[in-house]
Amino acid sequence: MSKKPPAGPVTPASYGEAVQHLEELIAGLESGQLPLERLLAQYQRGTELLKYCRDSLQAVEDQVKVLDQQGALKPWMPE
């Protein structure tokens, strides 16, 4: 009996959790021991996690730009 991936994408609780999952996925992909279907599913999940990480980093970068321009803490509103 094989484990199936979750039905839909699960949003990580944090950036750190997403990075940890990515590292685990990469290790599995590099092992060369996954069946093709699982390999594809894990690759797809990896791309979702990578997008989450990039979006998170972009949001932080945008917030830093707001702080830099204003010189003071200001409520940040994503565009």
C-alpha positions as CSV (number, residue, x, y, z in Angstrom):
1,M,0.0,0.0,0.0
2,S,1.5,3.3,-1.1
3,K,1.0,6.7,0.5
4,K,-0.7,9.3,-1.7
5,P,0.2,13.0,-1.5
6,P,-2.4,15.3,0.0
7,A,-5.4,16.1,-2.3
8,G,-4.5,19.8,-2.7
9,P,-1.6,22.0,-2.0
10,V,-1.0,22.7,1.6
11,T,0.3,26.2,2.4
12,P,3.3,25.9,4.8
13,A,3.0,27.5,8.2
14,S,6.1,29.5,7.7
15,Y,9.0,30.2,5.4
16,G,11.3,28.0,7.5
17,E,8.8,25.1,7.2
18,A,8.7,25.5,3.4
19,V,12.5,25.5,3.2
20,Q,12.6,22.4,5.3
21,H,10.1,20.6,3.1
22,L,12.0,21.7,0.0
23,E,15.2,20.2,1.4
24,E,13.4,16.9,2.2
25,L,11.9,16.8,-1.3
26,I,15.3,17.5,-2.9
27,A,16.9,14.7,-1.0
28,G,14.1,12.3,-2.1
29,L,14.5,13.4,-5.8
30,E,18.2,13.0,-5.7
31,S,18.0,9.6,-4.2
32,G,16.8,8.1,-7.5
33,Q,14.6,5.7,-5.6
34,L,11.2,7.2,-6.3
35,P,8.7,5.7,-8.7
36,L,7.9,8.0,-11.7
37,E,4.5,9.1,-10.4
38,R,5.8,10.0,-7.0
39,L,8.8,11.8,-8.6
40,L,6.5,14.0,-10.6
41,A,4.2,14.7,-7.6
42,Q,7.2,15.7,-5.5
43,Y,8.6,17.8,-8.3
44,Q,5.3,19.6,-8.6
45,R,5.1,20.1,-4.8
46,G,8.7,21.5,-4.9
47,T,7.7,24.1,-7.5
48,E,4.8,25.1,-5.3
49,L,7.0,25.5,-2.2
50,L,9.6,27.4,-4.2
51,K,6.9,29.9,-5.4
52,Y,5.8,30.3,-1.8
53,C,9.4,31.0,-0.7
54,R,10.0,33.5,-3.5
55,D,6.7,35.3,-2.7
56,S,7.6,35.4,1.0
57,L,11.0,36.8,0.3
58,Q,9.6,39.4,-2.2
59,A,7.1,40.5,0.5
60,V,9.9,41.0,3.0
61,E,12.0,42.9,0.4
62,D,9.0,45.1,-0.4
63,Q,8.5,45.9,3.3
64,V,12.2,46.7,3.7
65,K,12.0,49.1,0.8
66,V,9.0,50.9,2.5
67,L,11.0,51.2,5.7
68,D,14.1,52.4,3.8
69,Q,12.1,55.1,2.0
70,Q,10.2,56.3,5.0
71,G,12.9,56.0,7.6
72,A,10.3,54.9,10.1
73,L,8.0,51.9,10.7
74,K,4.9,52.2,8.6
75,P,2.0,49.8,8.1
76,W,2.8,47.7,5.1
77,M,0.2,47.1,2.5
78,P,1.0,44.6,-0.2
79,E,0.4,45.8,-3.8
